[in-house]
Amino acid sequence: MKGLSLIQPVDVKQLEKETLRIYEVCDGCRRCFNLCPSFNTLLDRIDVYEGDVAKLTPSDHHQVVDECYYCKLCFNHCPYTPPHHYEIDFPHLMVVWKKRLAAERGVRWRDRLLTMTDMIGKLGSATASITNGLLGSKFVRRILDRVVGLHQDRRLLHFSRETFPSWFGRRTTRSQADPPVRKVALFASCLVNYQATDVGKATVQVLEKNGVQVVVPPQRCCGMPSFDIGDTQAIQQAARSNVASLHPWVLDGYDVVVPTASCSLMLKREYPELQRDEQTKQVAERTFDICEYLMGMKKAGQLATDFTMNPGRVAYQIPCHLRDQNIGFKSKELMECAGAQVEVIEQCSGHDGGWSAKTEFFHLSMKIAGKAVRAIEQTQPDLIASDCPLAGLQLDQARASARASGTTVLHPIQVVRNAYGLSS
């Protein structure tokens, strides 16, 4: 983007000038038509004004920004991203706008709360039996809908009584390879730490099956939720904390491996843009998605192939934040190594963390998920997989609404763990 910074205070005049420049390019291109709600709204409103983007009202601008949930698909679709001289970065334009609107309109305490994932996870896990019961109550959910603005029908991941760090800390069985084939510092994510804990367990089990030594350094939320409210300072704080924790391990020869696509995207791509120092760069260069990492081991002849169970036909939904990493279909390839026949579903789930839980966006998110569900059902799979536990949750709910049959969506690393015959 020309003249705009994610870090510096917002220059309103420069933002408005740059916005109209980018909208002019988008109107002429329209490659992102029907990609997400923001582009539908933007292009529809431009058509109303017969192509004159200067006539867009403040309400129009605000709706485009509010409907953006930072999936980043438009960045991959756009032919004009840097180093093209147009320098179009629509997702970052939206973040600067969110930053501006947060200053002008304020941030609802609900929206601020949804970014506090570590605090929510710790409290939820510490009181799991009570919290899960309350969140399963229709009466409580109706109150949360009316008072807080969290939609009463939004399915939520249950909190685990035993967190992933607790499970990892109490284990006695570890990789016996001496010396280890490789060494990994696992960045589990707050979602895996407190809710999707089995994804973390499967990651450790598969890595250790392949002779990899695994450590879990201290870590906090990657900061991705703060993009929803344009709080780039909070993301910088998360980056400083996580880089400081991971960098010594990188210097000691460890690779950073992440089982959740949003967090690996943050460490690889977003941190270096917000923190341009050598430590952040070194951590980013040594960060890998878990399936990307295992396929790298296969290429080096280090991946065990003694699979005992064939996963069958798998419908694999690739999350938007994994597509944005431009690493190809490593999860698909890994499941195929285990004997699976994989059909790739390149449709957004529409979840995006807290965005789809909000009362005003829930139905829109489910409409987005419908495309993915229809594509999944056409494959008639034995299993469904997605690298994002929240995308899996969304697909489960959307499939239930469509009265589709089948099992709960798994993470590809769980599919591979099961194919190895390892116990969960």
C-alpha positions in Angstrom: 0.0 0.0 0.0 1.3 3.4 -0.9 1.9 5.7 2.1 0.0 3.6 4.7 1.6 1.8 7.7 0.1 -0.9 9.9 2.2 0.4 12.8 2.0 4.2 12.7 -1.1 6.3 13.7 -3.6 6.5 10.9 -3.4 9.4 8.5 -7.1 9.8 7.7 -6.6 11.8 4.5 -3.9 9.5 3.2 -6.1 6.5 4.1 -9.1 7.9 2.2 -6.9 8.7 -0.8 -5.3 5.2 -0.9 -8.7 3.5 -0.4 -10.2 5.2 -3.4 -7.1 4.3 -5.5 -7.4 0.6 -4.5 -11.2 0.6 -5.0 -10.7 1.9 -8.5 -8.4 -0.9 -9.3 -10.7 -3.5 -7.8 -13.6 -2.1 -9.8 -11.7 -2.5 -13.0 -10.5 -6.0 -12.1 -13.3 -7.7 -10.3 -11.4 -11.0 -9.9 -12.5 -11.2 -6.3 -16.2 -10.9 -7.1 -18.2 -13.3 -4.9 -15.0 -14.2 -3.0 -16.3 -12.8 0.3 -19.0 -10.5 1.7 -16.7 -7.4 1.7 -16.1 -7.6 -2.1 -19.8 -8.3 -2.8 -20.8 -5.2 -0.9 -18.0 -3.1 -2.4 -18.7 -4.0 -6.0 -22.5 -3.8 -5.6 -22.2 -0.3 -4.1 -19.8 0.9 -6.8 -22.3 -0.3 -9.4 -25.1 1.7 -7.7 -22.9 4.8 -8.2 -22.2 3.8 -11.8 -18.5 3.3 -11.2 -17.7 6.5 -9.3 -15.9 5.3 -6.1 -15.8 8.8 -4.8 -19.6 8.6 -4.2 -19.2 5.8 -1.6 -20.6 6.9 1.7 -19.1 6.4 5.2 -21.8 3.8 5.7 -20.6 1.9 2.6 -17.0 2.0 3.7 -17.8 0.8 7.2 -19.8 -2.1 5.9 -17.0 -3.3 3.7 -14.6 -3.1 6.6 -16.9 -4.8 9.1 -17.6 -7.7 6.7 -13.9 -8.4 6.3 -12.7 -11.2 8.5 -9.1 -11.3 7.3 -9.2 -14.6 5.4 -6.6 -13.1 3.0 -7.9 -15.0 0.0 -8.1 -11.7 -1.9 -4.3 -11.3 -1.5 -3.7 -14.6 -3.3 -6.3 -13.9 -6.0 -5.0 -10.4 -6.7 -2.7 -9.9 -9.7 -1.5 -6.5 -8.4 0.1 -7.3 -5.1 3.7 -6.1 -4.4 6.1 -6.0 -6.2 3.5 -4.9 -8.9 3.6 -1.1 -9.2 -0.1 -0.9 -8.1 1.0 -2.3 -4.7 -2.5 -3.6 -3.8 -2.7 -5.2 -0.3 -6.5 -5.3 0.4 -6.3 -7.2 3.7 -3.8 -4.7 5.2 -6.0 -1.8 3.9 -8.9 -3.3 5.9 -6.7 -3.5 9.0 -5.8 0.2 8.8 -9.5 0.9 8.4 -10.4 -1.3 11.4 -7.7 0.7 13.3 -9.3 4.0 12.3 -12.8 2.8 13.1 -11.7 1.5 16.5 -10.4 5.0 17.3 -13.6 6.8 16.0 -16.3 4.4 17.1 -14.6 2.7 20.0 -14.4 -1.1 20.5 -17.2 -3.0 22.0 -16.2 -4.9 25.2 -17.5 -8.1 23.5 -15.0 -7.6 20.6 -12.2 -6.8 23.0 -13.1 -9.9 25.0 -12.9 -12.2 22.0 -9.3 -11.2 21.5 -8.4 -12.4 25.0 -8.0 -16.0 24.0 -5.4 -17.0 26.5 -7.4 -15.7 29.4 -10.6 -17.3 28.1 -8.8 -20.6 27.6 -7.2 -20.7 31.1 -10.5 -19.8 32.8 -12.5 -22.2 30.6 -10.2 -25.2 31.2 -9.9 -24.5 34.9 -13.7 -24.6 35.2 -14.4 -27.0 32.3 -17.2 -29.1 33.7 -19.1 -26.0 34.8 -18.3 -23.8 31.8 -19.1 -26.4 29.2 -22.4 -27.1 30.8 -23.3 -23.5 30.9 -22.4 -22.9 27.3 -24.5 -25.9 26.4 -27.6 -24.4 28.0 -30.1 -22.8 25.6 -31.2 -20.4 28.4 -27.6 -19.2 29.0 -27.0 -18.9 25.3 -30.1 -16.8 24.8 -28.8 -14.4 27.5 -25.4 -14.3 25.9 -27.0 -13.5 22.6 -29.1 -10.6 24.0 -26.6 -9.2 26.4 -23.2 -9.9 24.9 -24.0 -10.3 21.2 -22.7 -13.9 20.8 -25.2 -15.8 18.7 -27.1 -18.4 20.6 -26.8 -21.0 17.8 -23.1 -20.8 17.3 -21.4 -24.1 18.2 -18.4 -23.7 20.5 -15.4 -26.0 21.1 -15.5 -27.5 24.5 -12.8 -26.6 27.0 -10.5 -29.5 28.0 -10.1 -30.3 31.6 -6.5 -31.2 31.0 -4.7 -28.6 28.9 -2.2 -29.6 26.2 0.7 -28.1 28.1 -0.4 -30.2 31.2 -0.6 -33.3 29.1 2.8 -32.7 27.6 4.4 -32.0 30.9 3.2 -35.2 32.6 4.2 -37.6 29.8 6.9 -40.2 30.5 7.1 -41.7 27.0 9.3 -39.7 24.7 11.1 -40.2 21.4 13.9 -42.8 21.8 16.0 -41.7 18.8 19.5 -40.8 20.0 20.5 -38.6 18.5 17.1 -37.3 17.4 16.4 -37.2 13.6 15.3 -33.6 14.1 14.5 -31.1 16.9 11.2 -29.2 17.0 10.0 -26.3 19.2 6.2 -26.7 19.0 4.0 -23.6 18.9 0.7 -25.2 19.8 -1.6 -22.2 19.7 -4.1 -21.1 22.4 -6.8 -23.1 20.5 -4.9 -26.3 20.8 -3.7 -25.6 24.4 -7.2 -25.3 25.8 -9.7 -26.8 23.4 -8.5 -28.8 20.4 -6.0 -30.6 22.6 -6.0 -33.8 20.7 -4.6 -32.0 17.7 -1.6 -31.1 19.8 -1.3 -34.7 21.1 -1.5 -36.1 17.5 1.2 -33.6 16.4 3.6 -34.8 19.2 2.8 -38.4 18.6 3.5 -38.3 14.9 6.7 -36.3 15.3 8.0 -38.6 17.9 7.0 -41.6 15.8 9.5 -40.1 13.3 12.3 -39.7 15.7 11.8 -36.0 16.3 12.6 -34.5 19.7 9.8 -32.1 20.7 9.8 -29.3 23.2 7.0 -26.8 24.0 8.5 -23.4 24.9 6.4 -20.8 26.9 4.0 -19.1 24.4 1.0 -16.8 24.2 -1.7 -16.2 21.6 -0.2 -15.4 18.3 -2.2 -12.2 18.1 -4.3 -13.0 15.0 -7.6 -12.2 16.8 -6.5 -8.6 17.3 -6.6 -8.0 13.5 -10.4 -8.0 13.9 -10.2 -4.7 15.9 -7.2 -3.2 14.2 -5.1 -3.5 17.3 -1.6 -3.8 15.7 0.1 -2.8 19.0 -1.3 -5.9 20.7 0.0 -8.1 17.8 3.4 -6.5 18.1 3.4 -7.3 21.8 2.5 -10.9 21.0 5.2 -11.0 18.4 7.9 -9.7 20.8 6.9 -12.2 23.5 6.7 -15.3 21.2 9.9 -14.4 19.3 11.8 -13.9 22.5 10.7 -17.4 23.7 11.3 -19.2 20.4 14.5 -17.6 19.2 16.9 -19.3 21.6 15.6 -22.7 20.5 16.1 -21.7 16.8 19.7 -20.8 17.6 20.1 -24.2 19.2 19.0 -25.9 16.0 15.3 -26.4 16.6 12.7 -25.8 13.9 9.4 -24.1 14.9 6.4 -26.3 14.0 2.8 -25.1 14.2 -0.3 -27.3 13.8 -2.8 -24.4 13.2 -2.7 -22.4 10.0 -3.5 -19.0 11.4 -0.7 -19.2 13.9 1.9 -20.4 11.4 0.8 -17.6 9.1 1.4 -15.1 11.8 4.9 -16.3 12.7 5.9 -16.7 9.0 4.3 -13.7 7.3 2.8 -11.2 9.7 5.4 -10.9 12.4 8.2 -9.9 10.0 6.0 -7.2 8.6 5.3 -5.7 12.0 8.7 -6.4 13.6 11.6 -5.9 11.1 14.4 -7.2 13.3 16.8 -10.1 12.8 15.4 -12.3 15.5 11.9 -12.2 14.1 13.2 -12.9 10.6 15.2 -15.9 11.9 12.2 -17.4 13.7 10.0 -16.8 10.6 12.5 -18.5 8.3 12.5 -21.6 10.5 8.7 -21.9 11.0 6.7 -24.6 9.3 3.1 -25.9 9.2 3.1 -29.4 10.7 2.2 -31.2 7.4 4.6 -29.0 5.5 7.3 -30.1 7.9 6.5 -33.8 7.7 6.5 -33.6 3.9 10.0 -32.0 4.1 11.0 -35.0 6.2 9.6 -37.3 3.5 11.6 -35.5 0.8 14.8 -36.1 3.0 13.9 -39.8 3.3 13.1 -39.4 7.1 9.4 -40.1 7.1 8.2 -43.4 8.5 5.8 -45.1 6.0 4.7 -48.1 8.1 1.1 -47.1 8.1 -1.3 -49.8 9.4 -4.8 -48.3 8.6 -6.0 -46.7 5.3 -8.0 -43.5 5.9 -10.1 -44.2 2.8 -11.6 -41.3 0.8 -11.0 -37.9 2.5 -12.6 -34.6 1.6 -10.0 -32.1 2.6 -11.0 -28.4 3.2 -7.8 -26.3 3.0 -8.1 -23.3 5.3 -7.7 -19.8 3.8 -4.7 -19.0 6.1 -2.9 -22.1 4.8 -3.6 -21.2 1.2 -2.1 -17.7 1.9 1.3 -19.4 2.8 1.8 -20.6 -0.7 3.2 -24.0 0.3 1.0 -26.1 -1.9 -1.2 -29.0 -0.7 1.2 -30.6 1.9 -1.6 -31.9 4.1 -3.2 -33.6 1.0 0.2 -35.1 0.1 0.8 -36.3 3.6 -2.6 -38.1 3.9 -2.0 -39.6 0.5 1.3 -41.0 1.9 -0.9 -42.8 4.4 -3.0 -44.3 1.6 -5.8 -41.8 1.5 -7.6 -40.8 -1.6 -8.0 -37.0 -1.1 -10.4 -34.6 -2.7 -9.4 -31.0 -2.1 -12.2 -28.5 -1.2 -11.0 -25.0 -1.9 -13.9 -23.2 -0.2 -13.7 -20.9 2.8 -15.5 -22.2 5.9 -16.5 -18.7 6.9 -15.7 -19.1 10.6 -12.7 -16.8 11.3 -12.5 -17.0 15.1 -14.8 -14.5 16.8 -16.3 -13.0 13.7 -18.8 -15.8 13.0 -19.8 -16.0 16.7 -21.1 -12.4 16.7 -24.8 -12.2 16.4 -24.7 -9.8 13.4 -22.5 -12.1 11.3 -23.5 -15.6 12.3 -26.0 -16.2 9.5 -23.7 -14.7 6.9 -20.9 -17.0 8.1 -23.2 -20.1 7.7 -24.1 -19.0 4.2 -20.4 -18.9 3.3 -19.9 -22.3 4.8 -22.7 -23.7 2.6 -20.5 -23.7 -0.5 -17.9 -25.8 1.3 -20.5 -28.2 2.6 -22.0 -28.7 -0.9 -18.6 -29.5 -2.3 -17.9 -31.9 0.5 -21.1 -33.8 0.0 -20.4 -34.3 -3.7 -17.3 -36.2 -2.9 -19.1 -38.8 -0.6 -16.1 -39.1 1.7 -15.2 -41.6 4.4 -13.5 -38.8 6.4 -13.5 -35.0 6.3 -10.4 -33.1 7.3 -9.3 -29.5 7.8 -6.1 -28.0 9.2 -8.2 -25.5 11.2 -10.2 -26.8 14.2 -12.5 -23.8 14.0 -13.1 -24.5 10.3 -13.9 -28.1 11.3 -16.4 -26.9 13.9 -18.0 -24.6 11.3 -18.3 -27.4 8.8 -19.7 -29.8 11.3 -22.4 -27.3 12.2 -23.2 -26.4 8.6 -23.4 -30.1 7.6 -25.7 -30.7 10.5 -27.9 -27.9 9.4 -28.0 -29.4 5.9 -28.8 -32.8 7.5 -25.6 -34.3 6.0 -24.4 -37.6 7.5 -20.8 -38.4 8.4 -18.2 -38.1 11.1 -16.7 -35.1 12.9 -14.1 -33.2 10.9 -10.5 -34.2 11.8 -7.2 -32.4 11.5 -4.9 -34.0 8.9 -2.4 -34.8 11.6 -5.1 -36.8 13.4 -5.8 -38.7 10.2 -2.1 -39.5 9.9 -1.8 -40.4 13.6 -4.7 -42.8 13.2 -3.2 -44.2 10.0 0.0 -45.0 12.0 -2.2 -47.0 14.4 -1.1 -44.8 17.3 -3.5 -44.5 20.2 -5.2 -41.1 20.8 
